């Protein structure tokens, strides 16, 4: 099966204990392992899947559109591995792979930012010999 990039939402909600979700998201680096935990007893959504950092701090939840699918895989005992992909305005994105595959971060398609030249050109440094 292919790997998926999945949105992590709910970053503005507080955690019951520990650091806030936005703070923890800012600490995550691309490729860092994350854990997916189904929450069938969640009072708002029985299909909710929480996302936790490698430090055990909740980052948020998978979107309501993806949570039932990923949650079903987890409940069936299928191997789902996930890593942090990137920070976003709404929270973050993780990359998940299935059935023994390891998630690989996608290559960035964005062109590197072009730097404006300020007009300063240093003189060459010649040795005295």
PENOR-V34914 format. One record per residue. RES is the residue in one letter. PHI is phi in whole degrees, -180 to 180 (* if undefined). Layout:
res phi
RES PHI
RES PHI
//
This chain:
res phi
X *
X -76
X -89
X -127
X -94
X -126
X -73
X -113
X -114
X 88
X -67
X -86
X -84
X -76
X -85
X -66
X -140
X 81
X -69
X -69
X -66
X -63
X -62
X -66
X -59
X -66
X -80
X -73
X -118
X -54
X 94
X -71
X -62
X -129
X -116
X -107
X -127
X -65
X -127
X -65
X -93
X -62
X -67
X -92
X -157
X -65
X -98
X -58
X -127
X -83
X -117
X -120
X -74
X -63
X -92
X 81
X -103
X -68
X -97
X 153
X -133
X -68
X -64
X -63
X -75
X -97
X -57
X -61
X -66
X -68
X -60
X -62
X -60
X -64
X -66
X -78
X 83
X -72
X -78
X -122
X -107
X -141
X -133
X -71
X -105
X -163
X -86
X -133
X -64
X -90
X 156
X -167
X -132
X -116
X -117
X -119
X -130
X -129
X 57
X 90
X -74
X -105
X -67
X -119
X -68
X -69
X -76
X -74
X -93
X -74
X -73
X -61
X -63
X -82
X -90
X -76
X -89
X -88
X 89
X -90
X -123
X -67
X -69
X -65
X -101
X -98
X -75
X -81
X -87
//
